């Protein structure tokens, strides 16, 4: 029997590894809150773009962005009861669609490397997880945001498999794409995320690795639910 003592679940991994879909579904199944931390970095990037803080050649006016951080409020709408999807709100405005576009995707890595941006978003994320019962996905959740999380997962998939998935997703949405460009973009983002100074993407030592190259969605979900049951049971004995 799973006890009802809530835990904190941190899911980290590379971009396009499918971790957000998995994390959201896991939260829905176990009745936890789901938070997409990447969406928060994307919302800050959109704010910077809209306020002219990122030049055409990608230079960020980080001084101004840091000064204006207190004016950026990021919240989430209530999740849809059947899909579990909630929308990201920037100062109250639904920006879910805009933050997924190429303009934001192309600039989010350098914005998320600014230490003050990370400190502010980390503080908000920690506040959201104060009462446990949360599944959060990102790059530094198990290492920096919730180092004491009871359940930590690191999702691993090869760049080629991730590029293939991302490519198919774009084509299905009717967006023109070239597989080699998608692969190059994924490798570039891996490199930026792993090599930034402030909380780089790294597997926490106590994280369970989910290698999903050859796993179906159902198999991944079963793997996560099994892990959750066993950790939850263990946690109830403390
Ligand atoms: O998960 P995503 O692709 O939506 O994330 C967008 C960007 O935000 C990605 O380039 C890495 C960054 N990010 C981060 O630095 N730390 C997090 N916890 C989540 C995302």
Boltz pocket constraint, residues with backbone or C-beta under 6 A from the ligand:
constraints:
  - pocket:
      binder: B
      contacts: [[A, 15], [A, 16], [A, 37], [A, 38], [A, 39], [A, 41], [A, 42], [A, 108], [A, 109], [A, 112], [A, 137], [A, 138], [A, 139], [A, 140], [A, 141], [A, 189], [A, 193], [A, 199]]
      max_distance: 6.0
